[in-house]
Amino acid sequence: MFSARERKGRMQQNLKKILIVGGGTAGWMAAAACAKTLAGGGYEIDVVESDEIGTVGVGEATIPPIMEFNRTLQIDEAEFMRATQASVKLAIEFVDWTRLNHTYIHPFGQYGVPMQGIYFHHFWLRHRAEGGTMSHDEFNSCTMAARAGRFAPPMATDRSPLPPIAYAYHFDAGLYAAFLRRYAEALGVRRHEGKVVHVQLRADDGFIESVKLADGRVLAADLFVDCSGFRGLLIEEALHAGYEDWREWLPCDRAMAVPCERVAATTPFTRSTAREAGWQWRIPLQHRTGNGYVYCSEFLSDDEAASLLLTRLDGKALASPRPLRFIAGKRKEIWKKNCVALGLASGFLEPLESTSIHLVQSGIARMMHLFPSAKFDQSAIDKYNALSKREYEEVRYFLVLHYKATERDDTPFWRHCQAIKKPPVLNERWDMYASHGQLVVPPLDLFKDSSWFAVFEGQGVRPERYHPIADIPSKEELARRLNLMSSDVRKRVQAYPMHDEYIRAHWAAPPMPQKAM
Ligand SMILES: Cc1cc2nc3c(=O)[nH]c(=O)nc-3n(C[C@H](O)[C@H](O)[C@H](O)COP(=O)(O)OP(=O)(O)OC[C@H]3O[C@@H](n4cnc5c(N)ncnc54)[C@H](O)[C@@H]3O)c2cc1C
């Protein structure tokens, strides 16, 4: 007979040692989350990173779910904002995407309030079909606050039936990783500086046994988290997980990044400007503005991209443009054997909707949810991979929408985009919206109906019809409700301070030495 302790030991073989390879945003997010979630479980968590190799150093715009991540870690918002020179992001402004000299906003947060059980946008479509002149922007607090350069977090005193303002952050990626490193080390995570030069696999099952550093140190573990960046040191170079190349839908494969001096007012939104062979980002932080040109190497050389970018900055460049290369897509198996890949090691989708850090976050949440025992149950691994694939694909559909729903055909790049074949899921969503304004977005999707509406509407996809229920209120009743909502949005936004004022009062970061930027 086994004792209760022995029986438990036979059933429950917990792993003990976790090694995170890579100390970029992904590595330190994983370390912080593991340290917090597994606290008290006797786990040993180690991170190895190489100062010589460094990090990708970009990745500064986020989306609202990051608040959940910070909340789980019980991170104080003010401390985080100051430590990372952060500003607020309420939306993305898309310039020249639909056609030249056209601008629209994709805000966080919902438009208006649903009425009679259906999405608000149907009522607005009716308003427009009947000759109404109110813009859909007037019903979204984030859009209106972004345009006015104003911000305040949701207030308990706000009694409006409108959805609360939703926001995310722009932050300095290097400072964010450093912030999380301090957090993780305070919870007992051990950091090793060194370059991994060899990955040792177990002879019997091909699982990873250990990694060897250039100075001869060997780090063994039960679970390996590959956060080594694009090359995927463990998941690809050692375990050969394979890569799905998605360039047929997302042809951009290069970026040139450069910070510049900050502008007078810090806009609470990211700007994405469509360019001749891709698009340019502009991300305002407290101490500087991040900029980059994402482009397709078939249509633009690195030198051209660098010189064009330098002529299109708001302020003086603070460094030389830094080239980055990537292939849109994802690993075929993001979790293989005893290795889970996170961040750039797991795949990459261009930062048009600022999704990469979110994919790190959701990858960590999934890993925790399906956390393995020492036995590494294959069904959990399969589930992880299936859910990750679904998430990546869903983001891909949304990104492809931006390149397809455009009138632009003024350069070889944009003509190339016109010929991109829509993935079937996108095709189906597009057809449903274009014919009768319906947005049937699965509940688990990251981008909800309001995001799809913002981009469809912003990029000129006009539905032929709207939901029949939107015809039920009388014209006068509809006008009354719409006026009420837009006036609520206006009043709410007018009560907000300017974004910079709010930051100065609550989150002002210490000045940064120029060379540390
Ligand atoms: C052009 C561009 C713009 C982006 N913009 C955004 C954005 O606005 N929003 C967003 O959410 N995301 C964005 N991203 C993505 C974001 O930058 C990454 O998802 C995020 O920084 C995570 O990177 P990482 O930690 O996976 O990789 P990295 O930052 O590359 O870190 C890799 C780590 O692995 C270590 N390493 C590598 N090899 C070895 C070795 N042999 N031995 C030891 N250590 C090793 C390195 O030292 C480093 O610490 C952008 C990415 C690019 C390329």
PDBQT file of the ligand as one rigid body, heavy atoms in Angstrom, charges set to zero:
ROOT
HETATM    1  C1  LIG A 601       9.684  47.024 -36.010  1.00  0.00    +0.000 C 
HETATM    2  C2  LIG A 601       8.957  46.509 -34.815  1.00  0.00    +0.000 A 
HETATM    3  C3  LIG A 601       8.026  47.313 -34.149  1.00  0.00    +0.000 A 
HETATM    4  C4  LIG A 601       7.310  46.813 -33.066  1.00  0.00    +0.000 A 
HETATM    5  N1  LIG A 601       6.368  47.590 -32.468  1.00  0.00    +0.000 NA
HETATM    6  C5  LIG A 601       5.580  47.036 -31.517  1.00  0.00    +0.000 A 
HETATM    7  C6  LIG A 601       4.532  47.772 -30.909  1.00  0.00    +0.000 A 
HETATM    8  O1  LIG A 601       4.348  48.958 -31.166  1.00  0.00    +0.000 OA
HETATM    9  N2  LIG A 601       3.759  47.157 -29.998  1.00  0.00    +0.000 N 
HETATM   10  C7  LIG A 601       3.956  45.847 -29.650  1.00  0.00    +0.000 A 
HETATM   11  O2  LIG A 601       3.179  45.309 -28.860  1.00  0.00    +0.000 OA
HETATM   12  N3  LIG A 601       4.985  45.153 -30.160  1.00  0.00    +0.000 NA
HETATM   13  C8  LIG A 601       5.783  45.702 -31.077  1.00  0.00    +0.000 A 
HETATM   14  N4  LIG A 601       6.821  44.987 -31.596  1.00  0.00    +0.000 N 
HETATM   15  C9  LIG A 601       7.111  43.662 -31.061  1.00  0.00    +0.000 C 
HETATM   16  C10 LIG A 601       7.888  43.784 -29.772  1.00  0.00    +0.000 C 
HETATM   17  O3  LIG A 601       9.045  44.535 -29.979  1.00  0.00    +0.000 OA
HETATM   18  C11 LIG A 601       8.268  42.403 -29.287  1.00  0.00    +0.000 C 
HETATM   19  O4  LIG A 601       7.129  41.586 -29.285  1.00  0.00    +0.000 OA
HETATM   20  C12 LIG A 601       8.770  42.477 -27.897  1.00  0.00    +0.000 C 
HETATM   21  O5  LIG A 601       9.770  43.426 -27.785  1.00  0.00    +0.000 OA
HETATM   22  C13 LIG A 601       9.294  41.146 -27.462  1.00  0.00    +0.000 C 
HETATM   23  O6  LIG A 601      10.542  40.898 -28.017  1.00  0.00    +0.000 OA
HETATM   24  P1  LIG A 601      11.293  39.641 -27.485  1.00  0.00    +0.000 P 
HETATM   25  O7  LIG A 601      11.522  39.802 -26.039  1.00  0.00    +0.000 OA
HETATM   26  O8  LIG A 601      10.567  38.448 -27.967  1.00  0.00    +0.000 OA
HETATM   27  O9  LIG A 601      12.682  39.655 -28.276  1.00  0.00    +0.000 OA
HETATM   28  P2  LIG A 601      14.027  40.552 -28.075  1.00  0.00    +0.000 P 
HETATM   29  O10 LIG A 601      13.731  41.917 -27.628  1.00  0.00    +0.000 OA
HETATM   30  O11 LIG A 601      14.733  40.366 -29.362  1.00  0.00    +0.000 OA
HETATM   31  O12 LIG A 601      14.789  39.807 -26.919  1.00  0.00    +0.000 OA
HETATM   32  C14 LIG A 601      15.526  38.637 -27.148  1.00  0.00    +0.000 C 
HETATM   33  C15 LIG A 601      16.354  38.323 -25.923  1.00  0.00    +0.000 C 
HETATM   34  O13 LIG A 601      17.014  37.094 -26.143  1.00  0.00    +0.000 OA
HETATM   35  C16 LIG A 601      18.368  37.234 -25.798  1.00  0.00    +0.000 C 
HETATM   36  N5  LIG A 601      19.153  36.287 -26.584  1.00  0.00    +0.000 N 
HETATM   37  C17 LIG A 601      19.095  36.043 -27.915  1.00  0.00    +0.000 A 
HETATM   38  N6  LIG A 601      20.006  35.126 -28.256  1.00  0.00    +0.000 NA
HETATM   39  C18 LIG A 601      20.650  34.788 -27.106  1.00  0.00    +0.000 A 
HETATM   40  C19 LIG A 601      21.697  33.896 -26.806  1.00  0.00    +0.000 A 
HETATM   41  N7  LIG A 601      22.311  33.176 -27.736  1.00  0.00    +0.000 N 
HETATM   42  N8  LIG A 601      22.107  33.796 -25.523  1.00  0.00    +0.000 NA
HETATM   43  C20 LIG A 601      21.520  34.533 -24.550  1.00  0.00    +0.000 A 
HETATM   44  N9  LIG A 601      20.529  35.391 -24.772  1.00  0.00    +0.000 NA
HETATM   45  C21 LIG A 601      20.095  35.513 -26.050  1.00  0.00    +0.000 A 
HETATM   46  C22 LIG A 601      18.699  38.677 -26.101  1.00  0.00    +0.000 C 
HETATM   47  O14 LIG A 601      19.842  39.090 -25.406  1.00  0.00    +0.000 OA
HETATM   48  C23 LIG A 601      17.436  39.348 -25.609  1.00  0.00    +0.000 C 
HETATM   49  O15 LIG A 601      17.529  39.534 -24.234  1.00  0.00    +0.000 OA
HETATM   50  C24 LIG A 601       7.567  45.492 -32.633  1.00  0.00    +0.000 A 
HETATM   51  C25 LIG A 601       8.540  44.721 -33.258  1.00  0.00    +0.000 A 
HETATM   52  C26 LIG A 601       9.239  45.210 -34.342  1.00  0.00    +0.000 A 
HETATM   53  C27 LIG A 601      10.273  44.347 -35.003  1.00  0.00    +0.000 C 
ENDROOT
TORSDOF 0
